Amino acid sequence: MPTPTDRFATFEATGEWWLAGEPGARVGGTLRYGARGDVQLELSGRLLGHANADGLKQHLVHGVTNLGSFTLRDSVLANSQMNMGAGGTAHTQRLTALGVLSGAHVAQAELANASEVVFEIQGLAAATGTVVWRSDYASNTGGSEAPSLVLAVSLPDGYSISADSFCGQTASGAKLVLENKFVFTIRSDYPRPLSAIEEKANYLLILFSVLLARRIDYSIFHVLFDRRGGRVPLLRPSKTTGEAEPFHTHGLVELSLKKGIFQEVIREWFARESVFRRPCAMLAEGWYRNPVLELGFLTATQALESYQRRRDGDRSLFVTAEEYETVRTALVGSIPEKTNKDLRAALKKRLEYGNEWSLRRRLKELMRRFPDGFRSRVLHRKLDEWVEDVVALRNDLVHNADIPKGSDWLYDRLANEIERLRLVLRLLVLEDVGFSLEELGDDFDVQMQLDWLPSHLDGKAAG
């Protein structure tokens, strides 16, 4: 039986499968887990209806296999074929699923009544290990240490989060390997959909992506449902290829532990979820998907703009909403009556947002949060020059259909500005959750990024 601790394992389980609540209509098939970071069920019969009807519909599928019982969550029909042969018509189907509940047949109603999820963030142990288990290092001669509680925080909306550190030695061939890991538990004060609790886990994952400035993944160990005895293992394929690369000891995570602000960082991160979630999700997505440079640049500028709008709210309006409504009404009324209908509608739409700052103004306000010396290290030129370059580049990419001839240097410029914009957002968010800009400027990884930036083309063509 595969277990949630097989985080990077791939396996195949062959048996019979049926839609939840319909055990009489079974189809043979093989579950292939994690081979490409996904879950696929290859069926030798027809379990779902026609692709046009079921292609986007999500299903709950149960199975009994040579490896035990499984529940496939949010299964979607990916492919359906009908083959004609001497023996008649044969159907085959392929389903993909969001995740696998192992060792149990979980009903749809139970998925709406989850209480907690427990998960490990891959590689985080190595990043924080020298702080978490420094006192245990010399005496750790074998076996496993009892877990040490390193985090316990109450969150808004009836959630809480805790983290335990486990330290021990495990055999790896002829070697003893010192093992240390963080295991997080997110609990709900009352039953709610499993997907809602998972989203809290996803949001915590974004924080560690911002802290570590890299792609992060996690695996859920188990789920506790409200009316089911015991916990149910939940398998989630790793999106990384093979074993997660161990992190080197990382200054910002260690710093938060040394200063005793780790809990406050977590608490502030969740308290301001409405501010951080979307812009930081866009920031983290760049580390995950490595988009083409044009898209990466546009996403980075949009993330900064979204962050400033959500953080400063009405402070980033020219006048109050009430005052602007008077202005907007007057401007709409001044549009000539004979104006083309579509143009009139477009003008009215643009006036809805006429009270909001432009990207140019937002970038200036954000960069003024940095002390002059720090800002110079980030930009390597005057603030107004950098802002005009970024705005002009954004406008060119959005409004001009073609890249100008002879501008091969554009791609170096894009790569440079993407890293700069990501760094700016990351530093400002980390300041919001409890770090000082002075501390951030002394961080080794931040210094490496600052040193990297001026070595690339910086907004001007070579020569």
C-alpha positions in Angstrom: 0.0 0.0 0.0 1.5 3.4 -1.0 1.7 5.8 1.9 1.8 9.6 2.0 5.5 9.4 3.0 6.3 8.1 -0.4 6.4 11.7 -1.6 8.4 11.2 -4.7 7.3 7.6 -5.5 5.5 6.6 -8.6 3.3 3.5 -8.7 0.6 1.7 -10.7 -2.4 0.1 -9.1 -4.6 -2.2 -11.2 -8.2 -3.2 -10.3 -11.8 -2.2 -10.6 -13.2 1.4 -10.6 -16.6 2.9 -10.2 -18.3 6.3 -9.7 -18.9 7.0 -6.0 -22.3 5.7 -5.1 -22.5 3.3 -8.1 -20.5 0.2 -7.0 -22.6 -2.0 -9.4 -21.1 -0.4 -12.5 -17.4 -1.3 -12.3 -14.8 -0.9 -15.0 -11.3 -2.4 -15.0 -8.3 -0.1 -15.2 -4.9 1.0 -13.9 -4.1 4.0 -11.8 -0.8 5.6 -12.7 0.4 8.0 -10.0 3.0 10.7 -10.1 4.9 9.7 -13.3 4.6 13.2 -14.7 3.5 15.0 -11.6 -0.1 14.0 -12.1 -2.7 11.2 -11.5 -4.1 9.3 -14.5 -6.6 6.4 -14.6 -6.5 4.3 -17.8 -9.8 2.4 -18.1 -10.6 -0.6 -20.3 -14.2 0.3 -20.5 -16.6 3.2 -20.4 -17.0 4.7 -16.9 -18.2 8.2 -17.9 -20.5 9.5 -20.6 -19.6 11.2 -23.9 -16.7 13.6 -23.8 -18.9 16.5 -24.9 -21.0 16.0 -21.8 -18.4 15.0 -19.3 -15.2 16.6 -20.5 -15.4 19.4 -17.9 -17.4 17.7 -15.2 -15.6 16.6 -12.1 -16.3 13.2 -10.6 -15.4 11.2 -7.4 -14.1 7.7 -8.3 -13.6 4.7 -6.0 -11.4 1.7 -6.7 -10.3 -1.6 -5.3 -6.8 -2.7 -6.6 -3.8 -4.9 -5.9 -2.5 -2.0 -3.7 -5.8 -1.5 -1.8 -8.6 1.0 -1.9 -8.4 4.5 -3.4 -10.6 7.5 -3.9 -9.8 9.8 -6.8 -10.8 13.5 -6.3 -12.0 15.8 -9.0 -11.6 13.3 -11.8 -12.0 14.7 -15.3 -12.5 12.8 -18.6 -9.3 13.5 -20.6 -9.8 11.1 -23.5 -12.5 8.6 -24.6 -12.2 6.3 -27.6 -14.4 3.6 -29.2 -12.6 0.9 -31.2 -14.3 -1.5 -33.6 -13.0 -5.0 -33.8 -13.9 -8.6 -34.6 -15.2 -9.0 -31.1 -17.4 -6.0 -31.3 -17.1 -2.4 -29.9 -14.5 -1.7 -27.2 -14.3 1.5 -25.2 -11.3 3.0 -23.5 -11.1 6.1 -21.4 -8.4 8.1 -19.6 -9.2 10.2 -16.5 -7.0 12.7 -14.7 -7.5 13.5 -11.0 -6.5 16.3 -8.6 -5.4 13.9 -5.9 -5.7 10.4 -4.4 -7.1 9.4 -1.0 -5.4 6.2 -0.1 -6.8 3.2 1.8 -10.4 4.5 2.0 -13.6 5.1 -0.1 -14.5 8.7 0.9 -18.0 10.0 0.0 -18.6 13.4 -1.5 -20.3 14.5 1.6 -17.2 13.8 3.7 -15.1 15.9 1.4 -17.2 18.9 2.5 -16.6 18.1 6.2 -12.8 18.1 6.7 -11.2 19.3 9.9 -7.4 19.4 9.3 -4.6 18.6 6.9 -1.1 17.7 7.8 1.8 18.3 5.3 5.5 18.8 4.9 7.1 21.5 2.8 9.7 19.8 0.7 13.3 20.9 1.5 12.3 23.3 4.3 14.1 21.2 6.9 17.5 21.8 5.4 16.8 25.5 5.2 16.0 25.9 8.9 17.8 22.9 10.3 20.8 24.6 12.0 18.4 26.6 14.1 15.7 24.1 14.8 17.9 21.3 16.0 21.2 22.9 16.9 20.7 22.0 20.6 20.0 18.3 19.7 22.8 17.9 17.1 25.6 16.7 19.4 23.5 14.2 21.3 21.6 12.8 18.3 23.3 9.4 18.0 20.4 7.4 16.5 16.7 6.8 16.4 14.2 9.6 16.2 13.8 12.5 18.6 10.4 13.4 19.9 8.8 16.2 17.9 9.5 19.8 19.0 6.7 22.3 18.6 8.1 25.4 16.8 4.9 27.1 15.8 1.3 27.5 17.1 -0.8 30.4 15.7 -4.5 31.2 15.6 -5.5 32.5 12.2 -8.5 34.5 11.1 -11.8 32.9 10.1 -11.6 29.9 12.5 -8.3 28.4 11.4 -5.1 27.6 13.3 -1.7 26.4 12.3 1.0 24.5 14.1 4.4 23.1 13.1 6.5 20.4 14.6 10.1 19.7 14.0 11.3 16.1 13.9 14.9 15.2 14.2 16.6 11.9 13.9 19.0 9.7 12.0 18.1 7.3 9.2 20.2 4.7 7.5 21.1 5.4 3.8 23.2 2.5 2.6 26.4 2.5 4.7 25.8 6.0 6.0 23.7 7.5 8.8 21.9 10.6 7.6 20.8 13.3 10.0 17.2 14.0 9.1 15.2 17.0 10.2 11.8 18.2 8.9 9.0 20.5 9.5 5.5 19.0 9.6 2.6 21.6 9.5 -1.0 21.1 10.6 -3.7 23.4 9.6 -7.0 23.0 11.5 -10.4 24.3 11.2 -12.6 25.1 14.2 -15.5 23.6 12.4 -16.0 21.2 9.4 -15.5 22.7 6.0 -14.6 21.6 2.4 -11.3 19.9 2.2 -10.4 22.3 -0.7 -10.8 25.3 1.6 -8.3 24.0 4.1 -5.9 23.0 1.2 -6.0 26.6 0.0 -4.7 27.7 3.4 -1.8 25.2 2.8 -1.3 26.6 -0.6 -1.2 30.1 0.7 1.4 29.1 3.3 3.4 27.6 0.5 3.5 31.0 -1.3 5.0 32.6 1.9 7.9 30.2 1.9 8.3 30.7 -1.9 8.7 34.4 -1.1 11.0 33.8 1.8 13.2 31.4 -0.1 12.8 33.0 -3.6 12.4 29.7 -5.3 10.0 27.0 -6.3 8.5 25.2 -3.4 6.3 22.1 -3.2 4.7 20.1 -0.4 3.0 16.8 0.2 -0.1 16.3 2.4 0.4 13.5 4.9 -3.2 13.0 5.9 -6.7 14.5 6.2 -9.0 14.3 9.2 -12.7 14.2 8.3 -15.4 15.2 10.8 -17.3 11.9 10.9 -14.7 9.3 10.0 -12.6 7.5 12.6 -8.9 8.1 12.0 -7.1 10.1 9.4 -7.1 9.3 5.7 -3.7 9.6 3.8 -3.9 12.0 0.9 -1.3 11.6 -1.9 -0.4 14.6 -4.0 2.1 14.1 -6.8 5.2 16.3 -6.7 5.3 18.8 -9.5 9.1 18.7 -9.3 11.2 16.1 -11.1 12.5 13.5 -8.7 13.7 14.3 -5.1 13.4 17.9 -4.1 16.8 19.5 -4.1 17.9 20.2 -0.5 18.1 23.9 0.4 21.2 25.4 1.8 20.7 27.1 5.2 18.7 30.2 4.4 19.2 33.5 6.2 15.7 34.9 6.2 14.1 31.8 7.7 16.9 31.4 10.2 16.7 35.1 11.0 12.9 34.9 11.8 13.6 32.0 14.2 16.5 33.7 15.9 14.6 36.9 16.4 11.6 35.0 17.7 9.3 36.5 15.0 8.5 33.3 13.1 5.0 33.1 14.6 4.4 36.8 14.0 5.5 36.5 10.3 3.0 33.7 9.9 0.3 35.5 11.7 0.8 38.7 9.7 0.9 36.8 6.5 -2.5 35.3 7.1 -4.0 38.4 8.7 -3.3 40.3 5.4 -4.2 37.5 3.0 -6.4 39.9 1.0 -3.4 42.1 0.3 -0.7 39.4 -0.3 -2.4 36.5 -1.9 -2.9 37.5 -5.5 0.2 39.6 -6.1 2.5 37.0 -4.4 0.8 34.2 -6.2 1.7 35.9 -9.4 5.3 36.3 -8.1 5.5 32.6 -7.1 4.0 31.5 -10.5 7.0 33.0 -12.2 9.3 30.6 -10.3 7.1 27.7 -11.1 6.3 28.1 -14.7 9.3 30.1 -16.0 7.2 31.9 -18.6 8.4 33.5 -21.8 10.1 36.8 -21.0 7.3 39.1 -22.3 4.8 37.3 -20.2 7.1 37.2 -17.2 7.7 41.0 -17.4 4.0 41.8 -17.8 3.1 39.5 -14.9 5.7 41.1 -12.6 4.4 44.6 -13.3 0.9 43.5 -12.8 1.8 41.9 -9.5 3.4 45.1 -8.2 0.4 47.2 -9.3 -2.0 44.7 -7.7 0.0 44.8 -4.4 0.1 48.6 -4.2 -3.6 48.9 -4.9 -4.5 46.3 -2.3 -2.1 47.5 0.3 -2.9 51.2 0.1 -6.5 51.1 -0.9 -8.2 54.5 -1.0 -4.8 56.2 -0.4 -4.0 55.5 -4.0 -6.9 57.6 -5.3 -6.6 61.2 -6.4 -9.7 62.3 -4.6 -12.4 60.5 -2.5 -14.8 58.2 -4.3 -17.7 60.7 -3.6 -15.7 63.6 -5.0 -14.8 61.7 -8.1 -18.4 60.6 -8.8 -19.3 64.3 -9.2 -16.4 64.7 -11.7 -17.2 61.5 -13.5 -20.9 62.4 -13.9 -19.9 65.8 -15.3 -17.4 64.3 -17.8 -19.9 61.7 -19.0 -22.5 64.4 -19.5 -20.1 66.4 -21.6 -19.7 63.7 -24.3 -21.4 65.0 -27.4 -24.7 63.4 -28.1 -23.7 62.4 -31.7 -20.7 60.5 -30.5 -20.4 56.9 -31.9 -22.3 54.5 -29.6 -19.3 52.2 -29.1 -16.9 55.1 -28.5 -19.3 56.6 -26.0 -19.4 53.2 -24.1 -15.6 53.0 -24.2 -15.1 56.5 -22.8 -17.6 55.9 -20.0 -15.7 52.7 -19.1 -12.4 54.4 -19.0 -13.8 57.1 -16.8 -14.8 54.5 -14.2 -11.1 54.1 -13.4 -10.0 57.7 -13.9 -9.5 58.3 -10.2 -6.9 55.5 -9.8 -3.2 56.1 -10.0 -1.3 55.0 -13.1 1.4 52.4 -13.1 3.9 55.2 -13.2 2.6 56.7 -9.9 2.3 53.4 -8.2 5.9 52.4 -9.0 7.2 55.7 -7.7 5.3 55.4 -4.4 6.5 51.8 -3.8 10.1 52.7 -4.5 10.0 55.6 -2.1 9.6 53.2 0.7 13.3 52.2 0.2 16.0 54.4 1.7 17.9 56.4 -0.9 21.0 54.2 -0.7 19.1 50.9 -0.8 17.0 52.2 -3.7 20.2 53.0 -5.7 21.5 49.5 -5.2 18.2 48.1 -6.6 17.8 50.5 -9.6 21.3 51.6 -10.5 19.9 54.8 -11.9 17.6 57.6 -11.0 14.1 56.7 -9.9 12.3 58.7 -12.6 14.4 57.2 -15.3 13.8 53.7 -14.2 10.0 54.3 -13.9 9.8 55.8 -17.4 11.7 52.8 -18.8 9.4 50.3 -17.2 6.2 52.0 -18.2 7.4 52.5 -21.8 8.5 48.9 -22.0 5.1 47.7 -20.6 3.2 49.9 -23.1 5.3 48.7 -26.0 4.6 45.0 -25.1 0.9 45.6 -24.7 0.2 48.0 -27.6 2.8 47.4 -30.3 2.3 44.3 -32.4 5.9 43.9 -33.5 9.3 44.0 -31.8 11.4 46.7 -33.4 14.1 45.5 -35.7 17.6 45.6 -34.3 16.4 45.2 -30.7 17.9 41.9 -29.8 19.1 43.6 -26.6 15.4 43.7 -25.6 15.5 40.2 -24.2 18.4 40.9 -21.9 16.6 44.0 -20.8 13.4 42.0 -20.1 15.3 39.4 -18.1 16.9 42.1 -16.0 13.7 44.0 -15.3 11.8 40.8 -14.4 14.4 40.0 -11.7 14.3 43.6 -10.4 10.5 43.8 -10.2 10.3 40.4 -8.5 13.0 41.5 -6.0 11.2 44.8 -5.3 7.9 43.0 -4.6 9.5 40.4 -2.5 11.4 42.9 -0.3 8.4 45.1 0.2 6.2 42.2 1.2 8.8 40.8 3.6 9.0 44.2 5.2 5.3 44.2 5.7 5.4 40.9 7.6 8.1 41.8 10.0 11.6 42.1 8.5 13.5 45.4 8.3 14.9 46.6 5.0 18.3 46.8 6.7 18.1 43.1 7.6 16.9 42.2 4.1 19.7 44.1 2.5 22.2 42.1 4.6 20.7 38.8 3.5 23.2 36.8 1.4 20.7 35.8 -1.3 19.4 39.4 -1.6 23.0 40.6 -2.0 23.6 38.0 -4.7 20.6 39.3 -6.6 21.7 43.0 -6.2 25.1 42.1 -7.5 23.6 40.2 -10.5 21.4 43.0 -11.7 24.1 45.5 -12.9 25.9 42.8 -14.8 23.1 42.7 -17.3 21.9 45.2 -19.8 20.1 47.8 -17.9 17.3 49.5 -19.9 19.6 50.7 -22.7 20.8 49.1 -25.9 24.4 47.9 -25.8 26.8 50.5 -27.0 
